[in-house]
Amino acid sequence: MPVSEGMIAGLIDLNRADGEGLAAQLTGQLRGLIASGHLGKGRALPSSRQLAADLGVSRNTVTYAFEQLAAEGYLAASHGRRPVVTIDGGERIEGAGTVASSPRSAKPRLSSWASKLQQTDWPMSYQAPFKPLRPGHGDAREFPNEIWGRCLRRSAVWAARRELGSVNRPRLREALAHYLATSRGVRADADQILILPSAQAALTLIAAAVITPGDEVWVEDPGYPGAAAAFRTCGARVSGISLDEQGMRRMPGPAAPTLIFMTPSHQHPTGRLMSLTRRTEFLRASRPGRTWIVEDDYDGEFHYDSRPVPALQGLDAHGRVFYVGTFSKAMTSDIRLGYLVAPPALVSTLEIAQRHIGLIAASHIQEALAEFIADGHFLAHLRRVRRLYHGRRDHLVAGLERHLGEVLSAEVPSGGIQLVARLKRGRADQATVKRLVEAGVVTRALSSLALGKPRDHGLLLGFAAWRENEISAALRTMASCF
Ligand SMILES: Cc1ncc(COP(=O)(O)O)c(C=O)c1O
């Protein structure tokens, strides 16, 4: 049914909260009105000034929509004149098939990568508010912003005078190689290190480089969902391996898979530490060139009770291990920097893939971080927050025992930023999480981190990001919810 000019604005419904943006929404809705025949061929639309006023949006928003639709062939627009519709709804547009009457409702055909991504519910399902005791974070309030700001400023000024440089900045590679060798026992030349926007980017890159659809991959169960998602989307058959007190069990029976993903420093989420003996067993069972191991050391900087066990990567004499790290726990989650120490045989393949996929971190931030590490600020920050987080872990463990000892049993990790408290009775961890969020305390259900049928039920509680008084208040609230 054709509509009068005055009604056009009434048919447009823009939503300012929609992530799509007003100009894109307006373009889509006008396109729909033309395609459905509501605005027929030859019809003049209101001027951009008039439509902007009717809709309460800026004139630029309307001009953008008119220009876009003119470029697509729906409108004829010339400067100073009202745009005119150039096609009839249902008319064939060359090369584009029949104009759909409702472009938004058509279900797009997705690649197998995107379809598999839709089947995994991670990470969109975890959008909890940033409140105590949300797990997965260090305390951004403790970060030395002034010093970091000075490093950033120097590198930005310097970058303005410099020619374009390499993707993986040599100064940062050197600084990291030295830090990883002395603090984590990683054995690598600087040019084995790829600097990436996150640890998740490292997992995506690894999957792209070594997974062929149908390959078998083992991950910890419960485990880090981002890893399973990265491997699954590339077509891997992902199997969850259960845990014992040392983290991932070693599977003596089945043939070794193409890739094994593990978090041996502090198993995610239980925090369990894999012994040197178990690490060596895994290495022995993985045939060089056939089975890759991905060691995700996401929060290995934080150890409280004993000296850290050296990285698995440092024990490997055959180049089988990818070592993945991130600065989102050790510095702040907003810094968006991670890294990958690649097996020597794969460095050049991964560097090419890195450029192709575009997983490149901003050069001046890389340079700032190189200075932050080389001048000792990184280690000083780690020493300080390690003491702080140690105290917070103990405070949370003691408080759980005092306030919730009847209902929860805490598993005390030797390091890391979070801990698991198991439900002593029942399996309703997801319902418990919901109740706690309503009361103002954020946790994560252990069962939501299971790959298959959940075996474990409990709460994942963060301690590193929260001050002792915040932890105490959250525990009191929790106690009133059980
Ligand atoms: C085990 C584990 N690995 C990797 C990551 C991802 O780190 P990034 O933020 O650098 O992608 C996380 C984030 O929570 C994690 O828990």
Ligand as a Chemical Component Dictionary entry (heavy atoms), coordinates in Angstrom:
data_LIG
# 
_chem_comp.id                   LIG 
_chem_comp.type                 NON-POLYMER 
_chem_comp.pdbx_formal_charge   0 
_chem_comp.three_letter_code    LIG 
# 
loop_
_chem_comp_atom.comp_id 
_chem_comp_atom.atom_id 
_chem_comp_atom.alt_atom_id 
_chem_comp_atom.type_symbol 
_chem_comp_atom.charge 
_chem_comp_atom.model_Cartn_x 
_chem_comp_atom.model_Cartn_y 
_chem_comp_atom.model_Cartn_z 
_chem_comp_atom.pdbx_ordinal 
LIG C1 C1 C 0 42.392 -19.872 30.404 1  
LIG C2 C2 C 0 42.306 -18.601 29.618 2  
LIG N1 N1 N 0 43.016 -18.509 28.496 3  
LIG C3 C3 C 0 42.958 -17.408 27.727 4  
LIG C4 C4 C 0 42.149 -16.336 28.076 5  
LIG C5 C5 C 0 42.021 -15.173 27.137 6  
LIG O1 O1 O 0 42.858 -14.136 27.393 7  
LIG P1 P1 P 0 42.731 -12.863 26.448 8  
LIG O2 O2 O 0 41.864 -11.898 27.171 9  
LIG O3 O3 O 0 44.128 -12.378 26.280 10 
LIG O4 O4 O 0 42.152 -13.336 25.165 11 
LIG C6 C6 C 0 41.396 -16.399 29.241 12 
LIG C7 C7 C 0 40.508 -15.288 29.586 13 
LIG O5 O5 O 0 39.740 -15.306 30.493 14 
LIG C8 C8 C 0 41.479 -17.563 30.037 15 
LIG O6 O6 O 0 40.753 -17.668 31.164 16 
# 
loop_
_chem_comp_bond.comp_id 
_chem_comp_bond.atom_id_1 
_chem_comp_bond.atom_id_2 
_chem_comp_bond.value_order 
_chem_comp_bond.pdbx_ordinal 
LIG C1 C2 SING 1  
LIG C2 N1 SING 2  
LIG C2 C8 DOUB 3  
LIG N1 C3 DOUB 4  
LIG C3 C4 SING 5  
LIG C4 C5 SING 6  
LIG C4 C6 DOUB 7  
LIG C5 O1 SING 8  
LIG O1 P1 SING 9  
LIG P1 O2 DOUB 10 
LIG P1 O3 SING 11 
LIG P1 O4 SING 12 
LIG C6 C7 SING 13 
LIG C6 C8 SING 14 
LIG C7 O5 DOUB 15 
LIG C8 O6 SING 16 
# 
